Amino acid sequence: MQSYSRDVKALSVLGVDIGASNFRVYVERGKDSYARKTKADFSNPPISILRKINSMVGGAKKFDAIGIAVAGFVSSKEGSILKMPNAGVSNIRISDVLQEAFRPSKSVKVMNDAVAAVYGEWISTSEKDKDMVYLTFSTGIGGAAILDGKLVAGKEGNSHEVGHIVIDAEGRVVCGCGGRGHWEAYCSGSGLVSFFRYYANKEEELSAETIFSLATSGKMQYKRFLKKAITMNSAGLASVINVYSPELLVIGGSVALHNWENYILPSIEEAKSKVILAMPHVKKSELGDYASAYGAAKLAMSSTS
């Protein structure tokens, strides 16, 4: 996302994406906007979170509205992070923290990161007449939907925890949330590492990026593993498509965006045989890494109008 202005003295809206691996902000004042990111820091929450946000907004202390997107379970009513399974933090009243720090004149709105992202993608597309599902593949897997032109978030904002769909009834791999057999435990950035360790039966120090790199270079163990991961991923994708029957499926998140050709497209192709109705049109996120921060800002502003 392009940076259009360096002037942060009179910005009106702040969107914050609190991810397990990275924090991002989107700031807008009139027609001027910019987006920034930094590595996540949960060493001393909420102080460490606020310190990182401050570093990205460059000392701005006044906003009309703030939207906070969280990669985990939230209470939208209380403005709280209930639990971030892939970050090891829970029970943070994040709305109070940002309210105190920035004293917005209107709202502080807390939401799941995928809910924020689907809203951002929807208001940015020319296909607003279509039912849309958004999926993010990053440290974890998240999802959200806009159906009949309405954002569906649920009572507390956690209606689409699709990453915790069970795709392995044997529960061979433990998810970050503590459950077993969940889609996220096998096919997300963190899940691919856990699944590979189970598959290879060794506690190897590696990352999802390394797995993709070695598989692409032709290392047979990793190539065979990636084929298994694609099959597991296709089951999760097909489940989402079967449940929502969307016309449009938008996929984002760093794992997806950086491995579109060798991971997402083969998974979509394999999912076709598991889908009972029509396949949706599938496209890459237009907002990329900043979908959640952008959507959070726009949702915060929409709640003030």
Wavefront OBJ file of the C-alpha trace (Angstrom):
o trace
v 0.000 0.000 0.000
v 1.448 3.332 -1.022
v 2.428 6.085 1.408
v 0.714 9.321 0.409
v 1.528 11.655 3.282
v 4.106 12.045 6.012
v 2.047 14.606 7.920
v 0.727 12.826 11.012
v -0.267 15.920 12.989
v -3.982 15.987 12.131
v -4.890 12.433 11.158
v -8.493 11.424 11.681
v -8.599 7.608 11.609
v -6.252 4.838 12.720
v -6.558 1.188 11.776
v -4.383 -1.244 13.751
v -3.742 -4.879 12.827
v -2.391 -6.851 15.788
v -1.033 -10.015 14.218
v 0.922 -12.848 15.784
v 4.048 -12.070 13.743
v 3.604 -8.431 12.657
v 1.754 -5.306 13.664
v 0.448 -2.963 10.968
v -1.259 0.417 10.886
v -3.272 2.286 8.299
v -3.703 6.010 8.891
v -5.999 8.294 6.942
v -6.671 12.023 6.962
v -8.972 13.183 4.196
v -7.428 12.005 0.923
v -4.011 11.444 2.493
v -3.091 8.041 3.878
v -0.174 5.780 4.690
v 0.447 2.265 5.973
v 3.339 0.840 7.976
v 4.321 -2.404 9.646
v 6.739 -3.674 12.254
v 7.565 -6.940 13.996
v 5.114 -7.965 16.713
v 6.172 -7.574 20.330
v 4.281 -9.375 23.086
v 7.120 -9.239 25.623
v 5.172 -7.009 28.001
v 1.615 -6.506 26.776
v -0.133 -4.183 26.536
v 2.815 -1.786 26.974
v 4.911 -3.449 24.264
v 1.958 -3.395 21.843
v 1.332 0.300 22.438
v 5.045 1.087 22.058
v 5.065 -0.514 18.613
v 1.913 1.305 17.523
v 3.393 4.607 18.660
v 6.524 3.938 16.621
v 4.444 3.467 13.469
v 2.190 6.510 13.818
v 5.127 8.829 14.415
v 3.917 10.554 17.539
v 0.349 11.336 16.417
v -1.848 11.721 19.479
v -5.297 12.547 18.113
v -7.722 10.499 16.031
v -11.436 10.726 15.436
v -11.802 6.934 15.404
v -9.668 3.833 15.905
v -10.268 0.323 14.573
v -8.349 -2.592 16.066
v -8.108 -5.898 14.187
v -6.882 -8.891 16.174
v -5.568 -12.245 14.960
v -7.523 -14.216 17.504
v -10.678 -14.296 19.598
v -12.171 -10.969 20.669
v -15.024 -9.469 22.593
v -16.254 -6.640 20.409
v -18.643 -5.488 23.117
v -15.940 -5.235 25.783
v -13.230 -4.105 23.389
v -11.002 -6.959 24.502
v -8.547 -9.458 23.118
v -9.799 -12.700 24.644
v -7.045 -14.924 23.279
v -4.435 -14.902 20.527
v -3.540 -18.617 20.235
v -0.433 -18.023 18.100
v 0.927 -15.213 20.265
v 0.329 -16.624 23.736
v -1.556 -13.585 25.065
v -5.057 -13.229 26.457
v -7.454 -10.976 28.337
v -6.242 -7.547 27.231
v -8.718 -4.662 27.256
v -7.075 -3.213 24.172
v -9.757 -0.591 23.508
v -9.044 1.023 26.895
v -5.316 1.063 26.146
v -5.723 2.918 22.838
v -8.499 5.129 24.202
v -6.164 6.341 26.923
v -3.196 6.764 24.572
v -4.919 8.549 21.678
v -8.197 9.867 23.139
v -10.275 9.532 19.951
v -13.244 11.864 19.762
v -15.593 9.143 18.527
v -15.120 5.359 18.582
v -12.644 2.599 19.361
v -13.837 -0.582 17.663
v -12.276 -4.037 18.238
v -12.796 -6.856 15.753
v -11.330 -10.082 14.430
v -8.674 -9.457 11.774
v -10.472 -11.433 9.058
v -13.723 -9.548 9.725
v -11.809 -6.303 9.230
v -10.136 -7.636 6.093
v -13.324 -8.825 4.388
v -14.876 -5.397 4.941
v -11.817 -3.684 3.533
v -11.759 -5.925 0.484
v -15.497 -5.519 -0.058
v -15.559 -1.729 -0.018
v -12.553 -1.754 -2.383
v -14.061 -4.068 -4.998
v -16.368 -3.381 -7.917
v -18.164 -6.669 -7.175
v -20.213 -5.536 -4.166
v -23.267 -7.366 -5.483
v -21.600 -10.739 -4.804
v -21.462 -12.786 -1.620
v -17.833 -12.669 -0.539
v -15.738 -14.872 1.722
v -12.257 -13.762 2.745
v -9.576 -16.182 3.949
v -6.216 -15.290 5.400
v -3.266 -17.672 5.512
v -0.589 -16.247 7.769
v 0.692 -17.452 11.151
v -2.828 -18.841 11.534
v -5.875 -19.215 9.281
v -8.849 -16.894 9.542
v -11.997 -16.164 7.615
v -15.000 -13.862 7.367
v -17.961 -13.246 5.093
v -20.222 -10.613 3.628
v -23.557 -12.176 2.693
v -26.465 -10.356 1.020
v -24.424 -7.167 1.284
v -24.094 -7.451 5.075
v -20.996 -8.023 7.170
v -21.562 -11.091 9.348
v -19.500 -10.934 12.533
v -21.606 -12.563 15.245
v -22.526 -11.436 18.741
v -18.931 -10.947 19.915
v -17.226 -10.804 16.518
v -15.998 -14.402 16.288
v -18.469 -16.011 13.901
v -16.029 -17.272 11.289
v -13.274 -19.172 13.104
v -12.762 -21.361 10.052
v -9.146 -22.071 10.967
v -10.520 -24.350 13.654
v -12.536 -26.522 11.287
v -11.511 -30.122 12.007
v -9.900 -31.630 8.901
v -8.195 -34.531 10.686
v -10.517 -36.611 12.875
v -7.504 -38.454 14.312
v -6.226 -35.186 15.758
v -2.588 -35.949 15.028
v -1.362 -32.346 15.341
v -2.156 -29.907 18.154
v -3.418 -26.436 17.221
v -2.168 -23.276 18.907
v -5.580 -22.988 20.566
v -5.052 -26.381 22.259
v -7.482 -28.293 20.039
v -6.513 -31.157 17.739
v -6.939 -31.752 14.033
v -7.763 -28.152 13.166
v -7.115 -26.770 9.661
v -4.842 -24.085 11.124
v -2.705 -26.749 12.832
v -1.753 -28.234 9.433
v -1.898 -25.540 6.780
v -1.087 -22.116 8.276
v 2.429 -20.720 8.573
v 2.876 -22.120 12.069
v 0.813 -25.204 11.245
v 2.955 -26.268 8.307
v 5.941 -26.422 10.653
v 4.032 -28.491 13.226
v 2.636 -30.786 10.549
v 6.076 -31.297 9.001
v 7.571 -32.234 12.363
v 4.844 -34.853 12.752
v 5.286 -36.025 9.167
v 9.085 -36.276 9.377
v 9.039 -37.466 13.003
v 11.765 -35.028 14.022
v 11.957 -31.719 15.876
v 13.676 -29.828 13.095
v 14.175 -26.079 13.425
v 12.653 -24.605 10.293
v 10.016 -22.179 9.009
v 7.175 -22.355 6.512
v 9.319 -20.276 4.174
v 12.065 -22.924 4.351
v 9.577 -25.710 3.667
v 8.297 -23.989 0.530
v 11.818 -23.169 -0.629
v 13.091 -26.734 -0.219
v 9.968 -28.218 -1.824
v 10.294 -25.873 -4.803
v 13.986 -26.709 -5.193
v 13.105 -30.386 -5.550
v 14.048 -31.839 -2.155
v 11.921 -34.980 -2.244
v 10.937 -35.170 1.426
v 9.694 -31.587 1.354
v 8.086 -32.016 -2.058
v 6.119 -35.038 -0.839
v 5.180 -33.207 2.334
v 3.894 -30.168 0.439
v 1.675 -32.457 -1.636
v 0.144 -33.819 1.582
v -0.290 -30.294 2.961
v -2.058 -29.242 -0.249
v -4.489 -32.153 0.128
v -5.226 -31.147 3.720
v -5.604 -27.523 2.650
v -8.028 -28.467 -0.101
v -10.283 -30.092 2.514
v -10.428 -26.861 4.523
v -11.064 -24.756 1.429
v -13.820 -27.065 0.217
v -15.475 -26.996 3.647
v -15.604 -23.201 3.616
v -16.977 -23.112 0.065
v -19.592 -25.758 0.878
v -20.744 -23.896 4.004
v -20.942 -20.361 2.580
v -21.424 -21.027 -1.158
v -19.847 -17.660 -1.991
v -19.681 -16.168 -5.452
v -16.322 -14.606 -4.663
v -13.478 -16.017 -2.558
v -10.692 -13.567 -1.733
v -7.508 -14.984 -0.251
v -4.816 -13.026 1.554
v -2.221 -13.326 4.276
v 1.554 -13.561 3.881
v 1.687 -17.352 3.415
v -0.885 -17.222 0.620
v 0.427 -14.112 -1.100
v 4.023 -15.376 -1.172
v 3.129 -18.934 -2.222
v 0.209 -18.428 -4.556
v 1.410 -20.586 -7.448
v 2.863 -23.496 -5.478
v 0.379 -23.700 -2.584
v -2.907 -21.821 -3.005
v -3.669 -22.553 -6.665
v -2.956 -26.320 -6.344
v -5.103 -26.390 -3.189
v -7.976 -24.657 -5.003
v -7.657 -27.069 -7.920
v -7.807 -30.094 -5.612
v -10.723 -28.576 -3.678
v -12.875 -28.596 -6.832
v -13.534 -32.339 -6.513
v -14.729 -31.836 -2.912
v -17.118 -28.933 -3.559
v -20.783 -29.870 -3.930
v -22.024 -26.641 -5.556
v -20.483 -24.125 -7.936
v -16.903 -23.054 -7.370
v -16.574 -19.361 -6.586
v -14.373 -16.974 -8.469
v -11.080 -16.978 -6.556
v -8.793 -13.979 -6.465
v -5.798 -12.685 -4.561
v -6.328 -9.953 -1.978
v -6.187 -6.494 -3.558
v -5.121 -4.889 -0.273
v -2.396 -7.422 0.481
v -0.770 -7.268 3.907
v -2.795 -4.213 4.917
v -6.309 -5.561 4.377
v -7.038 -5.886 8.096
v -5.591 -2.514 9.107
v -7.436 -0.766 6.266
v -10.722 -2.558 6.985
v -10.451 -1.821 10.715
v -10.043 1.887 10.013
v -13.018 1.945 7.645
v -15.226 -0.011 10.058
v -14.332 2.366 12.879
v -15.270 5.334 10.705
v -18.512 3.723 9.532
v -19.642 3.217 13.136
v -19.397 6.966 13.766
v -21.601 8.022 10.873
l 1 2 3 4 5 6 7 8 9 10 11 12 13 14 15 16 17 18 19 20 21 22 23 24 25 26 27 28 29 30 31 32 33 34 35 36 37 38 39 40 41 42 43 44 45 46 47 48 49 50 51 52 53 54 55 56 57 58 59 60 61 62 63 64 65 66 67 68 69 70 71 72 73 74 75 76 77 78 79 80 81 82 83 84 85 86 87 88 89 90 91 92 93 94 95 96 97 98 99 100 101 102 103 104 105 106 107 108 109 110 111 112 113 114 115 116 117 118 119 120 121 122 123 124 125 126 127 128 129 130 131 132 133 134 135 136 137 138 139 140 141 142 143 144 145 146 147 148 149 150 151 152 153 154 155 156 157 158 159 160 161 162 163 164 165 166 167 168 169 170 171 172 173 174 175 176 177 178 179 180 181 182 183 184 185 186 187 188 189 190 191 192 193 194 195 196 197 198 199 200 201 202 203 204 205 206 207 208 209 210 211 212 213 214 215 216 217 218 219 220 221 222 223 224 225 226 227 228 229 230 231 232 233 234 235 236 237 238 239 240 241 242 243 244 245 246 247 248 249 250 251 252 253 254 255 256 257 258 259 260 261 262 263 264 265 266 267 268 269 270 271 272 273 274 275 276 277 278 279 280 281 282 283 284 285 286 287 288 289 290 291 292 293 294 295 296 297 298 299 300 301 302 303 304 305
